[in-house]
Amino acid sequence: MHNNADDARAAAERPVTVTLTADDVAAAARSLHGLTYKGFGVLSGNATSSLLMDYKAEHPDVYWKLVETLFGGERPMMNTVKVEMGNDRNNSTGPNVATMRDRDEYPAVTREPGFQLAADARRFNPRLHVSILRWHAPTWVVTNDDVYRWYKNTILAAYREYGFMVDSVNPDVNERTADLAWVAGFSRRVQNDETGFEGNGPDDPNAGFASDEERDLFHRIRTITSDEEVTGTFGDELIASAEYMRHIDVAAYHYSVEDDAHGNFKRLADECDKEVWNSEAQATFSCSADRPNNTNDEGTDVTPHYAGTGIGGQNGPLEMGNTLIKGFVESRRTCALYQPAIGSFYENMEYSYKELISARDPWSGWIYYDAGCAVLEHFARFANLGWVGADDEGGARPIWRAIPQASGCEVGGNNPVNGARHGEPSYLTLASPDGGDLSVVIVNDSAYAKHYRVAVDAALAAAGKPLTVWVTKAAEQGEPYDANWLAKADVLQPARYSAASFAGTGVESIETIEETVGGPSGTVSGTMSGTMESVYASDVTLGAGTGRETVEYDVTVEPWSMVTATTLPGSEADGTAVAVGESASRLPRTAEGTRAPLDVDPDHGVLYEDDFRYEGVPDVRTFKGDELVSEPFLRSRGGDAGATPRYTTDTNGAFESVPDADRGRALRQQIDWTHAGNAWIEGDPRTAIGDMRWTNYRVSVDVLFEPYEGRAPYVLLGAREMAGGKFTTDICAYDVKLRADGVYLLRRFGDEKRRGHIVDLRMRAAAAMARPFEPGAGVWNTVSLEVAGDTVTFGVNGVDIATWRDDAPQSAGRVNLGTSFNHVRFSNLRVERIPGFAPYYDELIDDLHTVSWDDTATPRLRYAGEWLHETGKGMYDYNRTTSTALGKGASVSLEVEGSGVDVFGRSDGRALLDVTVDGEPWGAGPLRANATDGALRCHARVQGLAPGRHEVTIALANDAAWQVDAFGVLHG
């Protein structure tokens, strides 16, 4: 009987031949730009680096390890930092800080974390490349002359502050259609500029070029076009113009891997020797440590087959690898910059969970490196990547080329590149320009084993060298989550040579080779450790019809894995040997249970406090020029012009610590209507502060309105903010908006629940014999908001003003401060515990965290019955995963050390849940899940347990839909 599944498997497992010829290597070696594989980089922008400098200040060991992991070593994982410039308005997650808010302001480059990251990266890689691009511009930037002044003064200020010159610039607007005339004109200005820094009059000491070296380095800056978010639309126009070709150095666009209809981007690389970049690339979605616990459809049949996809599947690390490969095969992309590579902003905001590294808790120093980093190691660890003339050390470190004829990708899809479920081939070959070494990267994002035969021209010096095979795949049971990330799988020795192949190798006969590999059969000596079996062999054949002898290696790539087969030695750069079965990844491992909540003073009930003065905070060390320099905390983050405060992620506007006559320093919202330029996502100024796991607390802050004209400005104090939407003006579960004239609104997710006026504030104060609210400008008042269980209370100057009870409360989240587009000051922020209530979750457990990261045999969440555990979900689903019960009786159990469990997930309010605690029924019957309007929203609460260890089981008691996203374990 004919079996379609067997046919599909046979087709998927049909061998793929990769042929590397000496002619193709020689042709690629003549390319100095188009085929040189540059590598990878960090894009810092959109507020995604907002917490990074807090890591540096409070956990310098963690921060410097991060910088070294990304940029250090003989063959670094990354070699580029791209900094987006902006105007303090939102351009996705949050704003890019404006270096020059006014035309005559000296550029405040120290308040832009991207510049500081680039400076620090040079400690480990002096050859680091720095690129800049703009989103929206400050309001004073109107003409191209203004754009040029803004760019030039910022570039020169960064050089004078940190000692590096920007290498490349796109002077155009991010993700807009290319203006090639302007880009070429910008290039001409840079090359011919003799004015230097444009100062404020003839006596400005900053004016001009500070040195001949500064001038020369500035003149070398290269230009980029166009950073469109689709396949580049400028290919025809660029190739048709000799003027544009002369002045534009790099063709770049985002996300899409495709060439245009005329094949212009392959032409630019192959014929014109131009660089083509993926200048904003997409990393992994969700957390690869938990990804193998999915039951995604593996795609092996017409009907869904929910067997799981290991570390693969849509938006996973293998898809990321396929995107790199297809990007080169289809459009010659040889550089990929990830936005964000480092997710150092508060989670669940716009474009969350799409990073390579998560660094969201600077108070604890917690950090997680995803398998996407291991994907980049598969390329970067086994080739010399970079730019000829900049990274090749005068020829001592030759830059490897990507070889088009020895690379291929049949995986379907563009963004995402996810059409790999039938074993579509995907491979990229990198070779040294002299042909002495090679590496082949192969990705298998399918449930089928894939077989590759790598045929190496015997005329190449690489032919006949042992191939070391490195694999990345999911951990086996009982191993840490990353045990098989960049693990050494085997070493392939050539099995047979013809006589002509021995020339210059020192090998005298076939017998010599046979002795090396353990016998004339060609069997590879040694096997993979543990349960892994050697699936590698090699031989030498005469290439059919080519007249060339080839050394051939057979490589079988396991399902849901990727490999690199390389002639480079199977050891670390220092010569330390790596045994078969061991991981050579340099990524630090994140231990289970190390993500401590923010709780600065438990003995006095203070979760967090900040006066924004930072007196006594230790100095911070920054790499400037060629040395580490210590500088005061505030100076390192912007100084008196406006310093980035601790633990804040702005989503619109600019909240900075500034000098204050009354308080020494205060937090000030810096952007008024005059400076409120264009935004991608409109909204009023907001900043988030603190731990998303905070549950019950009282937050208070002193506020002062600066002088204003017209309508009274407002201040906002928010609580229990877990984000979950792009419009952050109304993102808090609960907030109070208080105007300078005394009008207030108490709100739930932007919906008014209580309203009052100045007379109400005065009456409440009089009844309490307390100081009333003082309206207008120039006066400090204290505003407070308390969230305790289902009750919200707003207060002013120590007096409770309004209370509201929520029948379906959102149970946790951060603090927010906000304003209208006016100058408002804050001081003495304080977040306190409430007696009798749990202050936070000890853990917020993702629904896919079913086993420990330390040991995958140790359970964390135990599901019973039928469930669908999916990755690749939306950006506001926690870690982009969900678990859906498929019928009545489906249950989930977890052991907790605490006083209760809150359940998060989308809910229509129809699910009935049976709850047992320590084997006994809990509550007075089934618990009805609350209806929610988002993913990370609480729909069920199991609270009031005696503090201690409990086993909690929650089961679906009816046939309604029930989806879970996360579980909060209440402290107790």
RAGI-V516281 format. One record per backbone hydrogen bond with DSSP energy under -0.5 kcal/mol. NH is the residue of the N-H (numbers start at 1). CO is the residue of the C=O. Records with the same first field share a line. If there is no record, write none. Layout:
# RAGI-V516281
NH: CO / CO
This chain:
# RAGI-V516281
4: 2
7: 3
8: 4
9: 5
10: 6
11: 7
12: 8
13: 9
14: 11
16: 451
18: 453
19: 17
20: 18 / 455
21: 19
25: 21
26: 22
27: 23
28: 24
29: 25
30: 26 / 27
31: 28
37: 400
38: 36 / 334
39: 334
41: 336
42: 80
43: 338
44: 42 / 82
45: 43
48: 45
50: 47
51: 344
52: 49
53: 49
54: 51
55: 51
56: 52
57: 53
58: 54
59: 55
62: 59
63: 59
64: 60
65: 61
66: 62
67: 63
68: 64
69: 65
70: 66
71: 67
72: 68
76: 73
78: 70
79: 40
80: 40
81: 129
82: 42
83: 131
84: 44 / 82
85: 133
86: 97
88: 96
91: 94
94: 46
96: 89
99: 97
105: 102
108: 99
109: 107
111: 108
112: 109
113: 111
115: 112
116: 112
117: 113
118: 114
119: 115
120: 116
121: 117
122: 118 / 119
123: 120
124: 121
125: 121
128: 125
129: 79
131: 81
132: 168
133: 83
134: 170 / 172
135: 85
141: 138
142: 140
147: 143
148: 144
149: 145
150: 146
151: 147
152: 148
153: 149
154: 150
155: 151
156: 152
157: 153
158: 154
159: 155
160: 156
161: 157
162: 158
163: 158 / 159
164: 158
167: 130
168: 130
169: 222
170: 132
171: 169
174: 134
175: 227
176: 173 / 226
180: 178
183: 179
184: 180
185: 181
186: 182
187: 183
188: 184
189: 185
190: 186
191: 187
192: 188
193: 189 / 190
197: 208
199: 197
201: 199
204: 201
207: 204
208: 197
215: 211
216: 212
217: 213
218: 214
219: 215
220: 216 / 217
221: 218
222: 167
224: 169
225: 250
227: 252
228: 252
238: 234
239: 235
240: 236
241: 237 / 238
242: 240
245: 241
246: 242
247: 243
248: 244
249: 223 / 247
250: 223
251: 275
252: 225 / 250
253: 277
254: 228
255: 280
256: 254
263: 260
267: 263
268: 264
269: 265
270: 266
271: 267
272: 267
273: 269
274: 268
275: 249
277: 251
278: 335
279: 253 / 277
281: 337
283: 281 / 354
285: 315
286: 353
288: 286
290: 287
291: 287
292: 288
293: 290
294: 291
295: 869
298: 305
307: 305
308: 296
311: 560
312: 309
316: 313
317: 311
318: 311
320: 316
321: 317
322: 318
323: 319
324: 320
325: 321
326: 322
327: 323
328: 324
329: 325
330: 326
331: 327
332: 328
333: 327
334: 276
335: 276
336: 39
337: 278
338: 41
339: 281
340: 338
341: 338
343: 341 / 357
344: 48 / 342
349: 346
352: 349
356: 341
357: 341
358: 368
359: 343 / 357
361: 366
364: 361
365: 361
366: 361
368: 358
370: 356 / 368
373: 370
374: 370
375: 371
376: 372
377: 373
378: 374
379: 375 / 376
380: 376
381: 377
382: 379
383: 380
385: 383
386: 37
388: 32
390: 387
391: 387
392: 387
395: 392
396: 393
397: 392
398: 395
400: 384
401: 431
402: 35
403: 429
404: 402
406: 403
407: 404
408: 427
410: 425
411: 425
412: 419
414: 416
415: 416
418: 416
419: 412
420: 418
423: 420
427: 408
428: 441
430: 428 / 439
431: 401
432: 437
435: 432
439: 430
440: 565
441: 428 / 439
442: 440 / 563
443: 426
444: 561
446: 444
447: 421
450: 557
452: 555
453: 16
454: 452 / 553
455: 18 / 453
456: 454 / 551
457: 20 / 455
458: 549
460: 457
462: 435
463: 460
465: 462
467: 492
468: 466 / 566
469: 490
470: 468 / 564
471: 487
472: 562
473: 484
479: 476
481: 853
483: 480
485: 482
486: 484
487: 471 / 484
488: 582
489: 469 / 487
490: 469
492: 467
493: 491
501: 498
502: 499
503: 500
505: 502
506: 502
507: 502
513: 509
514: 510
515: 511
516: 512
517: 513
518: 514
519: 514
522: 519
532: 529
537: 554
538: 522
539: 552
541: 550
543: 541 / 548
546: 543
547: 543
550: 541
551: 456
552: 539 / 550
553: 454
554: 537
555: 452 / 553
556: 535
557: 450 / 555
558: 556
560: 446
561: 444 / 558
562: 472
563: 442
564: 470
565: 440
566: 468 / 564
567: 438
571: 569
572: 576
575: 572
578: 570
579: 577
581: 488
582: 579
584: 486
585: 485
591: 589
594: 591
596: 594
599: 597
600: 607
601: 606
604: 601
605: 602
606: 601
607: 605 / 831
608: 831
610: 829
617: 614
620: 631
622: 629
624: 622 / 627
625: 162
626: 624
627: 624
629: 622
631: 620
636: 632
637: 634
638: 635
639: 634
641: 638
642: 639
643: 657
644: 637
645: 655
648: 645
649: 688
651: 686
652: 686
653: 88
656: 654 / 668
657: 643
658: 666
660: 664
664: 660
665: 663
666: 658
667: 826
668: 656
669: 824
670: 654 / 668
672: 670
673: 821
675: 672
676: 672 / 673
677: 675
680: 90
681: 90
682: 680
686: 652
687: 817
688: 649
689: 815
690: 647
694: 691
695: 839
696: 838
697: 695 / 787
698: 832
699: 785
700: 830
701: 783
702: 827
703: 781
704: 825
705: 779
706: 823
715: 738
716: 818
717: 736
718: 816
719: 734
720: 813
721: 814
722: 720
724: 348
728: 726
730: 727
731: 728
733: 719 / 720
734: 719
735: 747
736: 717
737: 745
738: 715 / 736
739: 737 / 743
740: 713
742: 739
744: 756
745: 737
746: 754
747: 735 / 745
748: 751
749: 732 / 733
751: 748
753: 746
754: 746
756: 744
760: 757
761: 757
762: 758
763: 759
764: 760
765: 761
766: 762
767: 763
768: 764
769: 766
770: 765
775: 773
776: 740
778: 705
781: 703
783: 701 / 781
784: 795
785: 699
786: 793
787: 697
788: 786 / 791
791: 788
792: 804
793: 786
794: 802
795: 784
796: 799
797: 782
799: 796
801: 794
802: 794
804: 792
806: 790
807: 805
809: 806
813: 694
814: 721
815: 689
816: 718
817: 687
818: 716
819: 685
820: 714
822: 820
824: 822
825: 704
826: 667
827: 702
829: 610
830: 700
831: 608
832: 698
833: 605
834: 696
835: 833
837: 834
841: 693
842: 969
843: 969
845: 843 / 967
846: 844
847: 965
849: 846
850: 848
852: 855 / 858
856: 479
858: 855
859: 857
860: 850 / 861
862: 893
863: 861
864: 891
867: 865
868: 884
869: 867
870: 868 / 882
873: 880
877: 874
880: 877
881: 878
882: 870
883: 964
884: 868
885: 962
886: 866
889: 956
890: 887
891: 864
892: 954
893: 862
894: 952
895: 860
896: 950
898: 896 / 948
899: 970
900: 970
901: 942
902: 968
903: 940
904: 966
905: 937
913: 927
914: 955
916: 953
917: 920
918: 951
920: 917
922: 915
927: 913
928: 926
929: 911 / 927
930: 939
932: 907
936: 876
937: 935
939: 903
940: 903
942: 901
943: 941
944: 899
945: 899
948: 898
950: 896
952: 894 / 950
953: 916
954: 892
955: 914
956: 890
957: 912
958: 912
962: 885
963: 906
964: 883
965: 904
966: 904
967: 845
968: 902
969: 843 / 967
970: 900 / 968
971: 840
